[in-house]
Amino acid sequence: MQGIQLFNLSGKVALITGSSQGIGLTLAKGLADAGASVVLNGRDTEKLNKAAAALRDSGATVYEAVFDVTDHAATASAVTKIEAEFGALDILINNAGMQHRSPLHEFDPLMFEKLLQTNIASVFNVGQAVAQRMIKRGAGKIINIASVQTALARPGIAPYTATKGAVGNLTKGMATDWAQFGLNINAIAPGYFDTPLNAALVSDAEFSAWLRNRTPTGRWGQLDELIGASIFLSSDAATFVNGHVLYVDGGISACL
């Protein structure tokens, strides 16, 4: 394969967790446009159905898998069912995640635990279930969604920062253990994007002004700007890329 054909995902099957909206849904559409069949995941059946219908209307081949990625046993069962019904998974994007903002000295310990389960345990749960099957086939692409907070911190989100730092290091650990079996495991670390998760910040004029001044490109990221990185890491163009965290952040992590 040469040139643009390296990025062709035709015939591939991709599972994207947390994909009923935001980054997950955008990446699902991007992979579908590159030729992949996509499996959407979430816990809200109605919301997932609407997202899948919208993608089908655009011509995508879409399946749905409702399961809780924080439940290890339920995840293992769901992955078995997905492969039996929709085909072997060639690509996994671990996107499910959540945010909670509070000063660290006032942070609710129950929310801290929820962040750990949603942002870290889910990556382990789905990653392990899918990798066990990819290892037997000798190939597979896993992309974990990290964050600019994998490398940086700001006030009010210390536990979230801790979880995304863990995602970055878990990505490296997965690559260290699984690359020998033909798997490629990498992460995409988005900067500040206009997403439902960031709605409160996007609507905050003071924060948006700070962000424009702090980011070399001078603006919020748009979701479509994450698609190229996801296709690259899912494709034959990235066969020797492993354990890498790719920052897509407008340069914010590159400057003081």
C-alpha positions in Angstrom: 0.0 0.0 0.0 1.2 3.5 -0.8 0.2 7.1 -0.4 -3.5 7.8 0.4 -4.3 4.1 0.4 -2.4 3.7 3.6 -5.3 5.6 5.3 -8.1 3.5 3.8 -10.2 1.8 6.5 -12.5 -0.2 4.2 -13.4 -3.5 5.6 -12.4 -2.6 9.2 -14.7 -2.7 12.2 -14.2 -0.1 14.9 -15.7 0.2 18.4 -15.9 3.7 19.8 -16.9 4.0 23.5 -18.9 7.0 24.7 -19.9 7.8 21.1 -23.5 9.1 21.3 -22.2 12.7 21.2 -19.1 14.9 21.2 -15.7 13.6 20.4 -16.8 10.0 20.2 -19.5 10.6 17.7 -17.3 12.8 15.6 -14.5 10.2 15.5 -17.1 7.5 14.6 -18.2 9.6 11.6 -14.6 10.2 10.6 -13.7 6.5 10.6 -16.9 5.7 8.8 -16.1 8.2 6.1 -12.7 6.5 5.8 -14.5 3.2 5.1 -14.8 1.5 8.5 -18.0 0.0 9.9 -18.5 1.6 13.3 -20.0 0.3 16.6 -21.3 3.0 18.8 -21.4 2.6 22.5 -23.2 4.3 25.4 -25.5 3.7 28.3 -28.5 5.7 27.1 -30.3 3.6 24.5 -32.4 6.4 23.1 -29.5 8.8 22.7 -27.4 6.0 21.1 -30.3 5.2 18.7 -30.5 8.8 17.5 -26.7 9.1 17.0 -26.7 5.9 15.0 -29.6 7.0 12.9 -27.9 10.2 12.0 -24.8 8.4 10.9 -26.8 5.9 8.8 -28.5 8.8 7.1 -25.0 9.9 5.9 -24.4 6.5 4.4 -22.3 4.9 7.2 -22.5 1.3 8.3 -23.4 1.6 12.0 -24.1 -0.9 14.8 -25.0 -0.1 18.4 -23.8 -1.7 21.7 -25.4 -0.5 24.9 -23.2 -1.4 27.9 -21.5 0.2 30.9 -17.7 0.5 30.3 -17.1 0.8 34.0 -18.4 -2.8 34.6 -15.7 -5.3 33.8 -17.9 -8.3 33.4 -20.5 -6.5 31.4 -17.8 -5.1 29.1 -16.3 -8.6 28.5 -19.7 -10.0 27.7 -20.5 -7.1 25.4 -17.3 -7.4 23.4 -18.0 -11.1 22.9 -21.5 -10.3 21.6 -20.2 -7.5 19.3 -17.6 -9.7 17.6 -20.2 -12.5 17.2 -22.8 -10.2 15.7 -20.8 -7.5 13.8 -17.4 -9.1 13.1 -13.9 -9.0 14.6 -12.8 -5.6 15.9 -9.9 -4.1 14.1 -10.0 -0.8 15.9 -10.9 0.4 19.4 -11.2 4.0 20.5 -11.5 4.3 24.3 -13.3 7.6 24.4 -15.8 7.3 27.3 -15.0 9.9 30.0 -16.4 12.5 32.3 -15.4 15.8 34.0 -16.2 17.2 37.5 -15.0 20.7 38.5 -14.3 21.6 42.1 -11.5 22.9 44.3 -9.4 19.9 45.3 -9.8 20.6 49.1 -13.6 20.5 48.6 -13.7 17.6 46.1 -16.4 15.0 46.7 -14.7 11.6 47.3 -17.6 9.9 45.6 -17.1 12.0 42.5 -13.3 11.2 42.7 -14.1 7.5 42.6 -16.5 8.0 39.7 -13.8 9.8 37.7 -11.4 6.9 38.4 -13.9 4.4 37.1 -15.1 6.3 34.1 -11.8 7.7 32.9 -9.3 5.0 33.8 -11.0 1.7 34.6 -13.1 1.9 31.4 -9.8 2.0 29.4 -8.6 -1.1 31.2 -11.9 -2.9 30.9 -12.6 -2.4 27.2 -8.9 -2.4 26.3 -8.3 -5.8 27.9 -11.4 -7.4 26.5 -10.7 -6.3 22.9 -6.9 -6.9 23.1 -7.4 -10.5 24.2 -9.1 -11.1 20.8 -6.7 -8.9 18.8 -3.7 -10.7 20.2 -5.1 -14.1 18.9 -5.4 -12.5 15.5 -2.0 -10.8 15.6 -3.2 -7.3 14.8 -5.3 -4.4 16.0 -5.3 -0.7 16.7 -6.3 0.8 20.1 -6.6 4.5 20.6 -7.1 6.0 24.0 -8.5 9.5 24.4 -6.2 11.3 26.8 -6.2 15.1 27.2 -3.9 18.2 27.3 -4.3 17.6 31.0 -2.2 14.5 30.5 0.7 16.9 30.6 -0.7 20.1 32.1 -2.9 21.1 35.0 -5.2 24.0 35.9 -7.2 24.9 39.0 -10.3 23.0 39.9 -9.8 19.7 38.0 -6.9 18.0 39.8 -8.6 14.5 39.9 -9.5 14.8 36.2 -5.8 15.7 35.5 -4.7 12.6 37.5 -7.0 10.3 35.5 -5.8 11.7 32.1 -2.2 11.4 33.2 -3.0 7.7 34.0 -4.5 7.2 30.6 -1.3 8.5 29.0 0.8 6.1 31.1 -1.6 3.2 30.6 -1.3 3.7 26.9 2.5 3.3 27.2 2.0 0.2 29.3 -0.4 -1.3 26.9 2.0 -0.8 24.0 4.9 -2.2 26.1 2.9 -5.4 26.8 1.0 -5.8 23.5 3.1 -4.5 20.7 4.9 -7.8 20.6 1.6 -9.4 19.4 1.1 -7.0 16.5 -1.0 -4.4 18.2 -0.6 -0.6 17.9 -1.7 1.3 21.0 -1.6 5.0 21.1 -3.4 8.0 22.5 -4.8 11.3 21.2 -4.6 14.2 23.7 -7.1 16.9 22.7 -6.6 20.4 23.9 -9.6 22.7 24.5 -12.4 21.7 22.1 -15.9 23.0 21.8 -17.7 20.0 23.1 -20.7 19.3 25.5 -18.1 18.4 28.2 -16.7 21.9 27.9 -20.0 23.8 27.5 -19.6 25.7 30.7 -16.1 26.9 29.7 -17.1 27.8 26.1 -19.9 30.0 27.4 -17.6 31.7 29.9 -16.3 34.8 28.1 -13.4 35.4 30.5 -12.2 31.8 30.1 -12.5 31.9 26.3 -10.5 35.1 26.2 -7.8 33.5 28.4 -7.8 30.5 26.1 -7.4 32.5 23.0 -4.4 34.3 24.5 -2.9 31.2 25.9 -3.2 29.0 22.7 -0.8 29.8 19.8 -3.6 29.2 17.3 -5.8 31.6 19.2 -9.1 29.7 19.4 -11.0 26.7 20.6 -10.5 23.5 18.6 -13.3 22.2 16.4 -14.2 18.5 16.7 -13.6 17.7 13.0 -9.9 18.6 13.7 -9.5 15.4 15.6 -10.6 13.1 12.8 -7.3 13.1 10.9 -5.3 11.9 13.9 -7.8 9.2 14.6 -7.7 7.9 11.0 -3.9 8.0 11.0 -3.6 6.0 14.2 -6.3 3.5 13.0 -4.6 2.9 9.7 -1.7 1.2 8.0 0.1 4.5 8.0 0.9 4.1 11.7 2.2 0.5 11.8 5.4 1.5 13.6 3.8 4.1 15.9 3.3 2.6 19.4 2.9 4.0 22.9 2.7 7.6 21.5 0.5 10.4 22.9 -0.4 12.7 20.1 -1.3 16.2 21.3 -3.9 17.9 19.1 -4.1 21.1 21.1 -3.4 24.1 18.9 0.1 24.3 20.4 -1.0 25.0 24.0 1.3 22.3 25.4 4.3 23.6 23.4 4.6 27.1 25.0 4.6 28.9 28.2 
